[in-house]
């Protein structure tokens, strides 16, 4: 099979391209940045997802499109979220239809659900995004569903929980750095809320299962072994063997302060982080398990693996300035000052 992975230099897109190559598939990557570690066996196309002609040319001869291009919350891209996450998704789907591909796989987001009233989240849970990134991802998913539906193009749309795994940095780099430095880490409120993560390899296992089974549909994906956010952080600190502690911050005051710092561009945290990470958030994955999928990693196991990778690869982290947001360190801005006194 011939595959096109849009956003193939990002944290997840890079893994998708690599796993497909390991299966003996023919892989082409479309991105605006070429990962220097990308296999020479993968064809690279330098193209912005908003370049309709370029995207159309990249889809020539392709059987399956894996659409992963997206601006993530860390980029704080404002209206550009709409240009890329909605407009870019529309272009990708329309070009896939025009190219006559066999299937379209769209990477959506758990941000579509905003602040769900009940957990676990099911396919009946209302989608009510609470910030611009989530609204853009919802509209992008709706556009892809409409275009693929009108053309009877099989669509697999995946809404993953927050991803972890080797090489995952972004906001987690701040957490790992503080723990390694024996600094306290903070949660908004008690942190005693159910909170689910997802290992990138577990996502890929389900992803490929759905692809091989030719099971179009919308899928919420997360680990089946998780506890509370506070518990996960406390266990990670115990694993790291540092003197860090988990401290609670008052909810209303903290969110107000983070809003102001965000508006002043003094904090790396985006609304998706400070508006939602103190609330319970977990998917019901029983329907996926019934399909034959079984996640290999618990919350604790994936956090430990990601932390170990962070500690063991300081050189790679320092060199990752040009990488995608989830594969490089994040400037901490005013949070760096807070770290000094934690």
Residue frames relative to the residue before (quaternion, step in Angstrom):
aa qw qx qy qz dx dy dz
X 1.0000 0.0000 0.0000 0.0000 0.00 0.00 0.00
X 0.2997 -0.7379 0.5807 0.1685 3.56 -1.17 0.65
X 0.1058 -0.8316 0.5446 -0.0246 3.55 -0.59 1.25
X 0.1519 -0.7342 0.6514 0.1164 3.54 -1.19 0.69
X 0.1112 -0.7780 0.6169 0.0414 3.57 -0.79 1.06
X 0.1844 -0.7667 0.6041 0.1146 3.58 -0.45 1.15
X 0.7808 0.2172 -0.2002 0.5506 3.59 -0.92 0.87
X 0.2774 0.8272 -0.4544 0.1797 3.56 1.16 0.58
X 0.6244 0.5017 -0.3598 0.4785 3.60 1.26 0.09
X 0.5239 0.6319 -0.4095 0.3981 3.59 1.28 -0.03
X 0.7395 -0.4201 0.2752 0.4482 3.55 -1.30 0.18
X 0.7546 0.3595 -0.2143 0.5054 3.59 0.77 -0.98
X 0.6426 0.5390 -0.3347 0.4295 3.60 0.88 -0.84
X 0.6116 0.5507 -0.3295 0.4628 3.57 1.07 -0.79
X 0.6762 0.4856 -0.2884 0.4731 3.58 0.95 -0.88
X 0.6285 0.5337 -0.3375 0.4541 3.59 0.96 -0.82
X 0.6644 0.5028 -0.3065 0.4602 3.58 0.86 -0.95
X 0.6686 0.5078 -0.2993 0.4533 3.57 0.94 -0.89
X 0.6741 0.4923 -0.3018 0.4606 3.59 0.91 -0.90
X 0.6350 0.5188 -0.3332 0.4654 3.60 1.00 -0.75
X 0.6417 0.5221 -0.3189 0.4625 3.57 0.99 -0.84
X 0.6446 0.5278 -0.3150 0.4548 3.59 0.99 -0.83
X 0.6573 0.4939 -0.3014 0.4828 3.58 1.18 -0.52
X 0.5610 -0.6251 0.3778 0.3897 3.57 1.27 -0.03
X 0.4501 0.6927 -0.4481 0.3417 3.57 1.28 0.32
X 0.4478 -0.6369 0.5455 0.3102 3.56 -1.30 0.31
X 0.0859 -0.8407 0.5337 -0.0315 3.56 -0.60 1.19
X 0.0605 -0.7465 0.6623 0.0202 3.51 -1.11 0.89
X 0.1797 -0.7854 0.5869 0.0802 3.58 -0.95 0.90
X 0.1286 -0.7541 0.6396 0.0753 3.55 -1.06 0.86
X 0.2613 0.7395 -0.5839 0.2094 3.56 -0.76 1.08
X 0.5006 -0.6352 0.4858 0.3316 3.57 -1.30 0.15
X 0.7453 0.2675 -0.1747 0.5852 3.59 1.33 -0.09
X 0.2730 -0.7656 0.5608 0.1577 3.56 -0.87 0.95
X 0.3851 -0.7056 0.5517 0.2224 3.53 -0.79 1.06
X 0.4113 -0.7351 0.4732 0.2579 3.64 -0.57 1.07
X 0.6735 0.4787 -0.2969 0.4786 3.59 1.22 -0.37
X 0.4122 0.7126 -0.4728 0.3143 3.57 1.25 0.10
X 0.5380 -0.6368 0.4494 0.3210 3.57 -0.95 0.87
X 0.5175 -0.6379 0.4781 0.3110 3.55 -1.09 0.75
X 0.5902 0.5800 -0.3633 0.4281 3.58 1.25 -0.31
X 0.6367 0.4908 -0.3235 0.4991 3.59 1.30 -0.22
X 0.3487 -0.7263 0.5529 0.2127 3.56 -0.81 0.97
X 0.1755 -0.7975 0.5714 0.0820 3.58 -0.87 0.94
X 0.0986 -0.7667 0.6335 0.0329 3.55 -1.00 0.95
X 0.2511 -0.7644 0.5773 0.1387 3.57 -0.65 1.11
X 0.3099 0.7504 -0.5147 0.2756 3.57 -0.37 1.24
X 0.3879 -0.6753 0.5783 0.2432 3.56 -1.10 0.75
X 0.5327 -0.6579 0.4281 0.3165 3.58 -0.90 0.91
X 0.6409 0.5278 -0.3271 0.4514 3.61 1.20 -0.36
X 0.5627 0.5712 -0.3810 0.4604 3.60 1.33 -0.05
X 0.2821 -0.8155 0.4793 0.1603 3.56 0.08 1.30
X 0.6688 0.4989 -0.3173 0.4508 3.60 0.85 -0.87
X 0.6656 0.5044 -0.3022 0.4595 3.57 0.97 -0.89
X 0.6464 0.5070 -0.3174 0.4736 3.59 0.98 -0.84
X 0.6371 0.5321 -0.3287 0.4504 3.57 0.97 -0.82
X 0.6603 0.4959 -0.3129 0.4692 3.59 0.94 -0.85
X 0.6489 0.5332 -0.3202 0.4382 3.60 1.01 -0.81
X 0.6929 0.4833 -0.2804 0.4558 3.60 1.13 -0.54
X 0.4272 0.7069 -0.4691 0.3127 3.58 1.23 -0.02
X 0.8442 0.1590 -0.1389 0.4928 3.56 -0.82 1.03
X 0.5173 0.6589 -0.4011 0.3707 3.61 1.29 0.09
X 0.3426 -0.7322 0.5536 0.1999 3.57 -1.12 0.76
X 0.8148 0.0703 0.0071 0.5754 3.61 0.89 -0.95
X 0.2159 -0.7636 0.5990 0.1071 3.56 -0.94 0.96
X 0.1294 -0.7510 0.6452 0.0553 3.55 -0.97 0.97
X 0.0984 -0.8453 0.5245 0.0252 3.57 -0.13 1.27
X 0.0460 0.8301 -0.5470 0.0976 3.56 -0.42 1.30
X 0.4479 0.6939 -0.4694 0.3123 3.61 1.19 -0.17
X 0.2849 0.7313 -0.5889 0.1931 3.57 -0.89 0.96
X 0.3775 -0.6403 0.6086 0.2777 3.52 -1.23 0.54
X 0.2696 -0.7900 0.5342 0.1337 3.59 -0.71 1.08
X 0.7220 -0.4692 0.2722 0.4296 3.62 -1.19 0.42
X 0.6108 0.5874 -0.3567 0.3932 3.60 0.99 -0.80
X 0.6384 0.5565 -0.3376 0.4108 3.61 1.07 -0.60
X 0.1883 -0.8159 0.5231 0.1590 3.59 1.24 -0.43
X 0.1907 0.8709 -0.4288 0.1456 3.52 0.98 0.97
X 0.3998 -0.7495 0.4675 0.2446 3.60 1.23 0.08
X 0.8457 -0.0958 0.0914 0.5170 3.56 -0.88 -0.97
X 0.5462 0.6107 -0.4058 0.4051 3.60 1.20 -0.34
X 0.4947 0.6208 -0.4406 0.4193 3.59 1.21 -0.33
X 0.6694 0.4974 -0.2947 0.4665 3.57 1.00 -0.86
X 0.6450 0.5396 -0.3270 0.4311 3.60 0.92 -0.89
X 0.7699 0.3689 -0.1846 0.4869 3.57 0.83 -1.02
X 0.7641 0.4114 -0.2260 0.4426 3.58 0.67 -1.10
X 0.7143 0.3493 -0.2426 0.5558 3.58 1.20 -0.44
X 0.7313 0.4297 -0.2461 0.4690 3.57 0.59 -1.14
X 0.6648 0.5017 -0.3046 0.4621 3.57 0.95 -0.85
X 0.6465 0.5076 -0.3183 0.4723 3.58 1.02 -0.77
X 0.6199 0.5357 -0.3403 0.4615 3.57 1.05 -0.76
X 0.6613 0.5039 -0.3044 0.4649 3.58 0.91 -0.93
X 0.6491 0.5236 -0.3248 0.4461 3.59 0.91 -0.92
X 0.6860 0.4794 -0.2910 0.4635 3.60 0.87 -0.92
X 0.6662 0.5005 -0.3114 0.4568 3.58 0.92 -0.86
X 0.6596 0.4929 -0.3100 0.4752 3.59 0.99 -0.79
X 0.6165 0.5404 -0.3469 0.4556 3.59 1.07 -0.69
X 0.6404 0.5098 -0.3204 0.4768 3.57 0.99 -0.83
X 0.6744 0.5041 -0.2943 0.4521 3.58 0.90 -0.95
X 0.6880 0.4788 -0.2765 0.4700 3.59 1.09 -0.72
X 0.4207 -0.7386 0.4439 0.2835 3.58 1.25 -0.19
X 0.2330 0.7906 -0.5356 0.1840 3.60 1.04 0.71
X 0.5670 -0.6380 0.4210 0.3070 3.55 -1.26 0.42
X 0.8046 -0.0240 0.0505 0.5912 3.61 1.11 -0.64
X 0.2052 -0.7524 0.6169 0.1064 3.54 -1.25 0.59
X 0.0904 -0.7874 0.6091 0.0290 3.58 -0.79 1.04
X 0.1160 -0.8269 0.5502 0.0000 3.54 -0.57 1.23
X 0.2619 -0.7519 0.5851 0.1537 3.57 -0.83 1.00
X 0.1399 -0.8056 0.5749 0.0295 3.54 -0.39 1.28
X 0.4455 -0.6915 0.5046 0.2621 3.62 -1.03 -0.68
X 0.4965 -0.6287 0.5043 0.3224 3.56 -1.18 0.55
X 0.5058 0.6641 -0.4152 0.3616 3.60 1.26 -0.27
X 0.4916 0.6651 -0.4270 0.3656 3.60 1.24 -0.27
X 0.7044 0.4882 -0.2650 0.4419 3.57 1.09 -0.70
X 0.3417 -0.7771 0.4809 0.2192 3.60 1.22 -0.18
X 0.7233 -0.3279 0.3059 0.5251 3.56 -0.61 -1.23
X 0.1661 -0.8296 0.5230 0.1032 3.61 0.23 1.20
X 0.4799 -0.6876 0.4728 0.2708 3.55 -1.03 0.81
X 0.7973 0.1744 -0.0767 0.5728 3.57 1.10 -0.66
X 0.0973 -0.7618 0.6375 0.0612 3.55 -1.19 0.69
X 0.5057 -0.1502 -0.8487 -0.0370 1.52 -2.15 1.24
X 0.5428 -0.6130 0.4796 0.3155 3.53 -1.28 0.54
X 0.1052 -0.7832 0.6114 0.0419 3.56 -0.98 0.91
X 0.6821 -0.4699 0.3458 0.4408 3.56 -1.28 -0.06
X 0.6261 0.5127 -0.3447 0.4757 3.60 1.31 0.02
X 0.4867 0.6678 -0.4341 0.3588 3.61 1.26 -0.13
X 0.4732 -0.6782 0.4728 0.3042 3.64 -0.81 0.91
X 0.3416 -0.7161 0.5720 0.2082 3.56 -1.12 0.72
X 0.1309 0.7958 -0.5694 0.1589 3.56 -0.46 1.27
X 0.1060 -0.8250 0.5522 0.0570 3.62 0.36 1.17
X 0.3229 -0.7915 0.5014 0.1337 3.55 -1.02 0.87
X 0.7773 0.2196 -0.1476 0.5708 3.61 1.23 0.00
X 0.7346 -0.4884 0.2550 0.3959 3.56 -1.28 0.40
X 0.6121 0.5439 -0.3640 0.4439 3.60 1.01 -0.67
X 0.6844 0.4864 -0.2853 0.4621 3.59 0.82 -0.96
X 0.6451 0.5142 -0.3266 0.4613 3.57 0.98 -0.81
X 0.6543 0.5121 -0.3108 0.4615 3.56 1.02 -0.79
X 0.6581 0.4992 -0.3153 0.4672 3.58 0.96 -0.83
X 0.6306 0.5244 -0.3383 0.4614 3.60 1.03 -0.71
X 0.6778 0.4750 -0.2993 0.4747 3.57 0.89 -0.90
X 0.6220 0.5364 -0.3398 0.4581 3.59 1.06 -0.71
X 0.6513 0.4987 -0.3154 0.4771 3.57 0.98 -0.82
X 0.6412 0.5283 -0.3263 0.4509 3.57 0.96 -0.83
X 0.6451 0.5197 -0.3180 0.4610 3.59 0.99 -0.83
X 0.6620 0.5014 -0.3062 0.4654 3.57 0.91 -0.91
X 0.6499 0.5119 -0.3206 0.4614 3.59 0.95 -0.86
X 0.6527 0.5165 -0.3202 0.4524 3.59 0.94 -0.85
X 0.7000 0.4787 -0.2808 0.4495 3.58 0.78 -1.02
X 0.6846 0.4685 -0.2907 0.4768 3.58 0.87 -0.90
X 0.6379 0.5369 -0.3277 0.4444 3.58 1.04 -0.76
X 0.6692 0.5043 -0.3022 0.4544 3.56 0.92 -0.89
X 0.7387 0.3930 -0.2180 0.5023 3.57 1.13 -0.67
X 0.3826 -0.7321 0.4674 0.3149 3.59 1.33 -0.03
X 0.3410 0.7168 -0.5192 0.3168 3.56 1.03 0.86
X 0.4514 -0.6989 0.4737 0.2888 3.64 -0.60 1.06
X 0.0838 -0.8103 0.5798 -0.0163 3.56 -0.83 1.09
X 0.0894 -0.7255 0.6802 0.0546 3.51 -1.08 0.93
X 0.0296 -0.7985 0.6010 -0.0177 3.59 -0.61 1.14
X 0.1243 -0.8249 0.5514 0.0078 3.56 -0.63 1.19
X 0.1345 -0.7591 0.6343 0.0587 3.53 -0.98 0.99
X 0.0821 -0.8418 0.5324 0.0348 3.62 -0.06 1.21
X 0.4818 -0.5924 0.5461 0.3445 3.53 -1.28 0.41
X 0.7294 -0.4138 0.2957 0.4575 3.57 -1.28 0.18
X 0.3419 -0.7971 0.4755 0.1470 3.54 -0.69 1.18
X 0.0622 -0.7547 0.6522 0.0346 3.51 -1.27 0.68
X 0.3261 0.7267 -0.5658 0.2132 3.54 -1.33 0.21
X 0.7274 -0.4169 0.3033 0.4528 3.55 -1.30 0.14
X 0.8120 0.2496 -0.2007 0.4880 3.55 -0.87 0.98
X 0.5238 0.6252 -0.4236 0.3942 3.60 1.24 -0.02
X 0.0129 -0.7978 0.6014 -0.0402 3.54 -0.59 1.18
X 0.3580 0.7318 -0.5296 0.2363 3.60 -0.48 -1.10
X 0.8447 -0.1101 0.0964 0.5148 3.55 -0.95 -0.90
X 0.6151 0.5627 -0.3526 0.4250 3.60 1.11 -0.57
X 0.5476 0.6062 -0.4023 0.4132 3.59 1.14 -0.48
X 0.6287 0.5209 -0.3393 0.4673 3.61 1.03 -0.73
X 0.6476 0.5172 -0.3156 0.4620 3.58 0.90 -0.91
X 0.6990 0.4743 -0.2837 0.4537 3.58 0.79 -1.01
X 0.6363 0.5355 -0.3299 0.4466 3.58 0.99 -0.78
X 0.6739 0.4928 -0.3004 0.4612 3.57 0.91 -0.89
X 0.6535 0.4990 -0.3240 0.4680 3.59 0.94 -0.80
X 0.6536 0.5177 -0.3172 0.4519 3.58 0.91 -0.89
X 0.7203 0.4332 -0.2318 0.4897 3.59 1.10 -0.73
X 0.4937 -0.6896 0.4050 0.3415 3.61 1.28 0.27
X 0.4234 0.6903 -0.4741 0.3457 3.58 1.10 0.68
X 0.5436 -0.5966 0.4707 0.3563 3.56 -1.16 0.53
X 0.2049 -0.7447 0.6183 0.1453 3.56 -1.18 0.59
X 0.3198 -0.7999 0.4968 0.1047 3.54 -1.08 0.79
X 0.1217 -0.7371 0.6579 0.0948 3.50 -1.27 0.61
X 0.4276 -0.6587 0.5488 0.2865 3.54 -1.20 0.58
X 0.7862 0.1502 -0.1596 0.5778 3.57 -0.60 1.12
X 0.7782 -0.3494 0.2397 0.4636 3.56 -1.20 -0.42
X 0.3458 -0.7326 0.5115 0.2865 3.58 1.04 -0.74
X 0.5519 0.6190 -0.3856 0.4045 3.58 1.30 -0.04
X 0.4268 0.6685 -0.4787 0.3765 3.54 0.73 1.14
X 0.5637 -0.5951 0.4470 0.3582 3.56 -1.09 0.71
X 0.0753 0.8095 -0.5737 0.0997 3.57 -0.74 1.03
X 0.1623 -0.8245 0.5421 -0.0021 3.51 -0.66 1.25
X 0.1400 -0.7551 0.6345 0.0872 3.54 -1.08 0.84
X 0.2409 -0.7512 0.5920 0.1647 3.57 -1.32 -0.11
X 0.3447 -0.7218 0.5602 0.2153 3.56 -0.89 0.92
X 0.5648 -0.6356 0.4081 0.3324 3.56 -0.94 0.91
X 0.6605 0.4995 -0.3233 0.4580 3.62 0.99 -0.73
X 0.6162 0.5201 -0.3493 0.4772 3.61 1.08 -0.61
X 0.6148 0.5279 -0.3432 0.4748 3.57 1.04 -0.73
X 0.6658 0.5038 -0.3042 0.4587 3.57 0.93 -0.90
X 0.6198 0.5447 -0.3510 0.4427 3.59 1.00 -0.75
X 0.6837 0.4508 -0.2989 0.4899 3.59 0.93 -0.83
X 0.6037 0.5922 -0.3319 0.4179 3.51 1.01 -0.92
X 0.7168 0.4348 -0.2456 0.4866 3.57 0.85 -1.01
X 0.5880 0.5612 -0.3672 0.4521 3.58 1.13 -0.62
X 0.6754 0.4824 -0.2925 0.4750 3.59 0.88 -0.93
X 0.6384 0.5304 -0.3224 0.4552 3.57 1.05 -0.80
X 0.7037 0.4701 -0.2715 0.4584 3.57 0.81 -1.01
X 0.6950 0.4682 -0.2721 0.4730 3.57 1.07 -0.76
X 0.3134 -0.7663 0.4941 0.2655 3.57 1.33 -0.18
X 0.3499 0.7340 -0.4848 0.3222 3.52 0.88 1.14
X 0.1552 -0.7902 0.5870 0.0833 3.63 0.07 1.19
X 0.3861 0.7195 -0.5254 0.2394 3.56 -1.16 0.54
X 0.5035 -0.6072 0.5214 0.3253 3.53 -1.42 -0.05
X 0.0373 -0.8394 0.5406 -0.0433 3.58 -0.65 1.09
X 0.2256 -0.7309 0.6321 0.1237 3.56 -0.98 0.99
X 0.0515 -0.8441 0.5327 -0.0325 3.59 -0.56 1.16
X 0.2274 0.7406 -0.6083 0.1725 3.58 -0.89 1.02
X 0.6425 -0.5128 0.3766 0.4271 3.58 -1.21 0.22
X 0.4115 -0.6999 0.5199 0.2656 3.58 -1.23 0.39
X 0.7065 0.3855 -0.2489 0.5388 3.61 1.30 0.05
X 0.3023 0.7346 -0.5399 0.2785 3.53 -0.23 1.31
X 0.2079 -0.7558 0.6052 0.1386 3.54 -1.31 0.33
X 0.7558 -0.3093 0.2542 0.5182 3.57 -0.88 -0.92
X 0.6325 -0.5243 0.4071 0.3991 3.54 -1.28 0.37
X 0.6501 0.5045 -0.3196 0.4697 3.60 0.90 -0.88
X 0.6598 0.5202 -0.3140 0.4421 3.57 0.89 -0.89
X 0.6448 0.5230 -0.3212 0.4554 3.57 1.00 -0.83
X 0.6723 0.4894 -0.2972 0.4692 3.59 0.96 -0.86
X 0.6509 0.5152 -0.3181 0.4580 3.58 0.95 -0.81
X 0.6660 0.4862 -0.3081 0.4744 3.59 0.98 -0.77
X 0.6247 0.5248 -0.3459 0.4634 3.60 1.05 -0.66
X 0.6390 0.5151 -0.3229 0.4713 3.59 1.00 -0.82
X 0.6412 0.5132 -0.3212 0.4716 3.59 0.97 -0.85
X 0.6450 0.5162 -0.3156 0.4668 3.59 0.99 -0.82
X 0.6842 0.4848 -0.2811 0.4667 3.58 0.97 -0.88
X 0.3282 -0.7831 0.4730 0.2352 3.58 1.20 -0.47
X 0.4751 0.6539 -0.4568 0.3714 3.58 1.06 0.69
X 0.5658 -0.6200 0.4344 0.3267 3.55 -1.30 0.15
X 0.3242 0.7550 -0.5051 0.2639 3.60 1.22 0.32
X 0.1401 -0.7585 0.6292 0.0955 3.54 -1.29 0.47
X 0.4106 -0.6680 0.5533 0.2810 3.57 -1.22 0.48
X 0.0799 -0.8075 0.5845 -0.0027 3.56 -0.67 1.14
X 0.3623 -0.7314 0.5413 0.2021 3.56 -1.08 0.79
X 0.1834 -0.7517 0.6250 0.1030 3.54 -1.19 0.74
X 0.5540 -0.6082 0.4362 0.3645 3.62 -1.03 0.65
X 0.5497 -0.6860 0.3717 0.2985 3.54 -0.77 1.08
X 0.7392 0.4346 -0.2659 0.4404 3.58 0.53 -1.14
X 0.6695 0.5048 -0.3025 0.4532 3.59 0.89 -0.94
X 0.6688 0.5161 -0.3021 0.4417 3.57 0.92 -0.91
X 0.6721 0.4909 -0.3067 0.4617 3.58 0.87 -0.90
X 0.6293 0.5257 -0.3324 0.4660 3.60 1.01 -0.79
X 0.6707 0.4998 -0.2967 0.4608 3.57 0.89 -0.93
X 0.6800 0.4836 -0.2948 0.4657 3.59 0.92 -0.86
X 0.5810 0.5588 -0.3679 0.4634 3.58 1.13 -0.58
X 0.6764 0.4931 -0.2890 0.4645 3.57 0.89 -0.99
X 0.6643 0.4970 -0.3059 0.4671 3.59 0.90 -0.90
X 0.6223 0.5347 -0.3302 0.4668 3.56 1.07 -0.75
X 0.6700 0.5030 -0.2988 0.4569 3.59 0.88 -0.94
X 0.7100 0.4308 -0.2432 0.5011 3.57 1.11 -0.71
X 0.4043 -0.7352 0.4426 0.3165 3.57 1.36 0.01
X 0.4474 0.6905 -0.4434 0.3554 3.54 1.04 0.85
X 0.7307 0.3258 -0.2123 0.5611 3.57 1.30 0.11
X 0.4475 -0.6876 0.4933 0.2891 3.62 -1.02 0.67
X 0.5744 0.6227 -0.3779 0.3735 3.59 1.19 -0.41
X 0.2624 -0.7618 0.5800 0.1204 3.54 -0.97 0.97
X 0.7127 -0.4553 0.2975 0.4430 3.62 -1.20 0.29
X 0.6058 0.5627 -0.3685 0.4249 3.61 0.98 -0.74
X 0.6621 0.4988 -0.3102 0.4655 3.60 1.06 -0.70
X 0.8129 0.3343 -0.1867 0.4388 3.58 0.46 -1.14
X 0.6449 0.5064 -0.3399 0.4605 3.61 1.20 -0.19
X 0.8057 0.3294 -0.1357 0.4731 3.59 1.11 -0.53
X 0.6515 0.5942 -0.3374 0.3295 3.62 0.98 -0.69
X 0.6382 0.4808 -0.3527 0.4870 3.58 1.22 0.16
X 0.6233 0.5281 -0.3256 0.4759 3.56 1.33 0.13
X 0.5892 -0.5631 0.4386 0.3786 3.57 -1.17 0.56
X 0.1186 0.7859 -0.5968 0.1106 3.56 -0.93 0.91
X 0.3098 0.7296 -0.5550 0.2523 3.57 -0.49 1.21
X 0.3671 -0.7273 0.5436 0.2020 3.54 -1.08 0.80
X 0.4078 -0.6236 0.6009 0.2895 3.51 -1.32 0.46
X 0.0919 -0.8375 0.5383 0.0216 3.59 -0.40 1.20
X 0.3113 0.7778 -0.4964 0.2273 3.60 1.23 0.24
X 0.6508 0.5100 -0.3520 0.4388 3.67 0.89 -0.72
X 0.6430 0.5143 -0.3239 0.4660 3.60 1.10 -0.64
X 0.6282 0.5266 -0.3266 0.4706 3.56 1.05 -0.80
X 0.6330 0.5361 -0.3271 0.4527 3.59 1.05 -0.74
X 0.6345 0.5198 -0.3249 0.4708 3.59 1.22 -0.45
X 0.6341 -0.5468 0.3280 0.4374 3.58 1.28 -0.17
X 0.5379 0.6220 -0.4032 0.4016 3.58 1.29 0.10
X 0.0039 0.7814 -0.6240 0.0075 3.56 -1.05 0.77
X 0.3380 -0.7572 0.5156 0.2157 3.64 -0.42 1.13
X 0.4012 -0.7411 0.4973 0.2062 3.55 -1.00 0.89
X 0.7676 0.3697 -0.1665 0.4963 3.58 1.12 -0.65
X 0.3136 -0.6872 0.6241 0.1999 3.52 -1.16 0.78
X 0.7052 -0.4025 0.3470 0.4694 3.58 -1.31 0.09
X 0.7007 0.4896 -0.2819 0.4358 3.56 0.78 -1.07
X 0.6707 0.5082 -0.3108 0.4419 3.59 0.89 -0.86
X 0.6972 0.4615 -0.2984 0.4603 3.58 0.88 -0.81
X 0.6140 0.5257 -0.3525 0.4716 3.61 1.06 -0.63
X 0.6553 0.5094 -0.3146 0.4605 3.58 0.95 -0.82
X 0.6560 0.5072 -0.3179 0.4598 3.58 0.91 -0.85
X 0.6697 0.4984 -0.2987 0.4625 3.57 0.93 -0.91
X 0.6393 0.5152 -0.3217 0.4716 3.58 1.02 -0.78
X 0.6402 0.5222 -0.3283 0.4579 3.60 0.93 -0.85
X 0.6475 0.5109 -0.3269 0.4614 3.58 0.92 -0.85
X 0.6296 0.5386 -0.3301 0.4523 3.57 0.97 -0.84
X 0.6986 0.4781 -0.2759 0.4553 3.58 0.84 -0.95
X 0.7344 0.4562 -0.2272 0.4482 3.57 1.04 -0.79
X 0.7637 0.3515 -0.1833 0.5095 3.61 1.22 -0.25
X 0.0830 0.8295 -0.5496 0.0538 3.65 0.74 0.89
X 0.6291 0.5520 -0.3414 0.4278 3.59 1.05 -0.69
X 0.6653 0.4981 -0.3047 0.4652 3.57 0.93 -0.87
X 0.6301 0.5361 -0.3351 0.4509 3.57 1.03 -0.78
X 0.6675 0.5081 -0.2998 0.4543 3.57 0.94 -0.88
X 0.7197 0.4522 -0.2471 0.4653 3.59 1.10 -0.69
X 0.5906 0.6468 -0.3340 0.3484 3.60 1.27 -0.22
X 0.2408 0.8258 -0.4908 0.1388 3.60 1.17 0.41
X 0.7335 0.4263 -0.2426 0.4705 3.61 1.03 -0.70
X 0.5054 0.6871 -0.4077 0.3259 3.57 1.26 -0.18
X 0.6737 -0.4573 0.3790 0.4398 3.55 -1.35 0.04
X 0.6939 -0.5230 0.2931 0.3988 3.63 -1.14 0.56
X 0.7127 0.4423 -0.2689 0.4735 3.61 1.01 -0.68
X 0.6982 0.4328 -0.2760 0.4991 3.58 1.27 0.00
X 0.7228 0.3605 -0.2590 0.5296 3.59 1.19 0.35
X 0.6359 -0.5321 0.4025 0.3879 3.53 -1.32 0.33
X 0.3454 -0.7420 0.5478 0.1732 3.55 -1.20 0.64
X 0.4439 -0.6604 0.5205 0.3098 3.64 -0.86 0.83
X 0.3376 -0.7964 0.4685 0.1798 3.59 -0.64 1.09
X 0.2436 -0.8051 0.5099 0.1804 3.58 1.24 -0.35
X 0.8431 -0.1094 0.0637 0.5227 3.62 -0.85 -0.88
X 0.5531 0.6010 -0.4018 0.4141 3.60 1.18 -0.40
X 0.5755 0.5875 -0.3730 0.4295 3.57 1.18 -0.51
X 0.6267 0.5141 -0.3272 0.4858 3.57 1.13 -0.66
X 0.6301 0.5289 -0.3294 0.4633 3.57 1.00 -0.83
X 0.6109 0.5695 -0.3461 0.4273 3.56 1.03 -0.80
X 0.6457 0.5496 -0.3281 0.4164 3.59 0.93 -0.84
X 0.7606 0.3574 -0.1904 0.5075 3.58 1.09 -0.65
X 0.5087 0.6635 -0.4091 0.3656 3.61 1.29 0.16
